[in-house]
């Protein structure tokens, strides 16, 4: 659906994006990851046509990105706000009309969302009278009010309390199930695992990792297992695995082991079962957090 | 619907609906009417609290005494100088003029008072002394007093504008007054509305709405929409001021002169004096009537709009570069300086030398022309100069808008950064 090809963005003293290419599939939830200052926001701004790349191209549904696509994209920036002195309803109407809705359609869509979010009574309120969490709900509605095909959320959960974060997460998933493609950038790796189908990791202006979350995790499997058993392991010396760490409590022992390349998990089990009573055997799969840290540190 | 139009609508209506807009709209005409009423009132009555000067004449020349004038009254004193001086020490409103014995030989006149005497008081005294001295010299030369009284020429100039269409009365005074008022109005409104543009942009930046908006419209559309919207607010305000002032003035005039107009109609001798007194007020009205509104008003609008577009673009660039009002100072200076310079030059130099080459250039260069040209208008400006000035003004605001837009599109996305002029230059050079 969204095809980013060889994007380069140069600022006076530094290169924000260096030959970045990313493919986002239709209907997926895509995580754009990276440490602060990596170039995520620069890329998002280019997708939103706020700034233009120095070179490279972006295609949306096979068409080269152009101003007519603005109405198909919904964008919730990291630095977000509202006009403080304007009534919420008026403000929503303005923002929706800027996205290309007619006044009539905009009114209907806003009413639908206000009812859905249970904030109908806010229509005449001014933004300065709302709490921060309330404002974020309004901002989220402004992002999705024109029913965009592509929704881009830059750090959507920053500043949300857990309850509101859950409300927004559910809305995102619902929109996704109705066919919208979602890109979001975040630092919160647990929400990546929870929500994303695919990710791309940008570090120091370059894309260093991309793929489906499962694939990426598979790529970072290190043949490490966690074993728990009761009894005494008679020969701890073996060529099958090395023990990375061990804890024991009375008769119960917990080990983290790294299995040698020639062997499979079943070989280790076959080796263990005759000797001890195995009550836990689990592969240690790296979390996105681990993968993130591992990549960014190198 | 066109997106720029949406932005213009929002900028316009959010401001026009504000209470402060309504307040300004009604308060300013009230003030204008108040001043207008005061002017007429003063013209009819003359000032009050006229200082009285006690004259101690040791020379014995000024036996005829001094004539009371509007700004000063005179009183011959019988006291000696020392007595009179004591009076001054005790009374802060007292003025004592001492004429020495040797005045004819160049002796010094002295004016004693606790307060500093006003310029009009001193000049009135000087005029009268000079006149009386001249009279005395003429009498000494053999011209008797009666002849002297008969030779009192009194002329005043009636200015007539003579063009191919014929001659007509003109009052250069009123025309100048209106043109100067227009220049001052342009000067003030360039600041007032320019700063509103700047504030509006800072508000969008600090409230962080700007990134949401420019994901829907181009930064240039947003900037232009804001400038045009606020400019329309200004024009609306001017229009309301003119309508309100004119109708209030009509009502006020009717009330003040009603009895006098009736007096003229009935031609009753008892009220002839009142009619004569009111003539000055009527003169003022007549003078305002001679102003060529059809010429000055359109030019005022053209130079206001042109000047506003030119300067508000610069204000917009400043607003985009900073995070708060307090940071604007260093960037404001290059904007305020040409405006202030023209304003000062207009009322000190151009007024006296409207056709000099400096005045010409000031009224041609786009950064100074909106004010300078207004001041030159009543003295007559050739058509080609007006056209050139307007053409350059249009070119000028296209240029500043272009430059400002290039700074603006980068500036509005820069948060929490201290910016220098060098940095602005870099932004200007950015691609895309």
Interface residues (C-beta under 8 A of the other chain):
Chain A: X11 X12 X45 X48 X49 X50 X51 X52 X53 X54 X70 X73 X75 X76 X77 X79 X80 X81 X82 X83 X84 X85 X86 X94 X95 X97 X98 X99 X102 X139 X142 X143
Chain B: X1 X3 X6 X7 X10 X14 X203 X204 X206 X207 X208 X209 X211 X212 X213 X214 X215 X216 X217 X219 X409 X413 X415 X426 X430 X431 X432
